[in-house]
Each structure stands twice: as C-alpha cells, then as structure tokens.
Amino acid sequence: MKTSAIIKETLEELLIKIGVQFNSVEVEEKEENVYFANVNSDEANTLIGHHGSTIYAIQHILKILCWAKTKKAEEFNIVLDVGNYRKKQEESVINLAERKVEFVRKTRRAQSLPPMSPYFRRVVHMYLNQEQFDDITTESRGEGDSRHIIIQQKA
C-alpha cells in the first residue's frame, strides 16, 4: 500500500474514533517525503482548536500511527490542514514577510517577524530563499516560544 493511502486511511480512522464528522480527506505528496493531508469538515473549528493546538496534536498522533504502520519512522513527514486553514496562514505569513522585505530594502534596517512555529519559520526561510530575494538574508533567533525570524539585507 502506498504511503499516501496509508495516511488517508489512518486519518479517516482517527477522525472517526475521535467522533468528528468529515466530508473528505485528501492526501498528496507535494515535496519528496512530505505529505499534505487536508480534511474538509463542517467541524473545522473543533479540529483546528485554539491557535491551531488541536490540529498540531492530531498531526503528531497521525505521524506516529503512520510511522508505526509503515515501519518507516521519520522517513517521511505529514502536514495536516483542515479546510485550508494552514494554507491561509501560510499566505498571511508570506505577505507579512514580503512587506518586511520591502521595508528592509527601503531603509536597509533589519526587521523581525513575530514569534512563530518551526513550520511557519521554515515556510518564511524557504520563501525568502528564492532568486528574487537574493539581496535578503534570514536568521532565526530566540528560544522556545520566542523564536522569531530576522530579515535583513546581505552585506
């Protein structure tokens, strides 16, 4: 059985066990060994939780279950989304980063983004690593919940 099919089946079983109604589950490998699972549900708020806490917990449990089923622990990663909640957050974080880049280019002064999860820091680092930002550098600073990104012009 393909990894994406195992993830889909496991996620559907998990949603049934926790008693959440869902319309569909889609799983797609968008990057090598990174699977994106999206749940469409009328109970999206329940699945997302306060500041995404529930979605992160379900994602963690899903990873552990799938790693156990495939016996490929940590050889692949799963990103769980509900009703494109994370996709909208990614777009928002990227828009903020772009505004900060404009400011850095105008003023040559470093700018910091608010603290964010490792996932969203990675999204920003990867986005600003594109060719059109070759004059920009990013760096993560801080510890724990205070970890944030500094955007500055290359010397």
C-alpha positions, -999 to 999 in steps of 0.1 A, spaced: 0 0 0 13 35 -9 22 58 19 -4 84 8 -31 57 10 -19 46 45 -20 83 57 -55 88 42 -69 56 58 -53 62 91 -65 98 93 -101 88 84 -99 61 112 -86 86 136 -113 112 128 -140 85 133 -125 74 166 -125 110 180 -160 115 168 -156 143 143 -177 143 111 -158 150 79 -167 153 42 -135 142 27 -98 136 33 -72 143 5 -35 133 8 -9 145 -17 29 142 -18 39 178 -27 76 175 -18 97 144 -16 87 125 16 64 153 27 27 145 25 0 172 28 -33 159 42 -64 182 40 -96 174 59 -129 190 47 -153 191 76 -182 212 89 -165 208 123 -133 226 112 -132 248 144 -132 217 165 -104 201 145 -83 233 144 -86 243 181 -74 274 198 -45 289 177 -42 255 159 -34 235 190 -58 206 181 -46 204 145 -10 201 157 -19 174 182 -38 154 156 -10 158 132 15 145 157 -7 114 166 -12 108 128 26 108 122 32 83 150 5 60 138 16 61 102 53 56 111 43 25 131 21 12 102 48 17 75 78 9 98 95 40 83 98 62 113 108 97 104 115 88 68 85 110 58 67 139 72 30 148 73 15 183 73 -22 183 83 -46 210 72 -83 215 79 -103 234 54 -71 251 41 -66 268 75 -28 263 73 -27 274 37 -44 307 46 -20 311 75 10 305 52 -3 331 27 -7 356 56 29 349 69 43 352 34 25 385 29 39 398 62 74 387 52 71 404 18 61 437 35 91 434 58 114 428 29 101 460 12 108 479 43 143 464 47 151 473 10 139 509 15 156 516 49 184 490 50 173 483 86 168 447 98 132 437 106 119 410 128 88 389 124 67 379 154 75 346 171 61 316 151 62 278 150 91 260 134 68 251 105 60 287 96 96 298 102 106 272 76 79 285 52 94 320 55 130 309 52 122 288 21 101 315 5 128 342 10 155 319 -3 141 324 -38 161 342 -65 141 374 -63 153 378 -27 190 372 -34 198 405 -16 180 394 15 191 370 43 170 355 71 180 342 105 161 326 133 168 340 168 154 334 203 144 303 222 112 283 225 80 302 220 100 334 215 119 321 184 114 345 155 130 355 122 152 385 115 151 397 79 180 419 67 199 429 36 230 409 27 262 428 34 
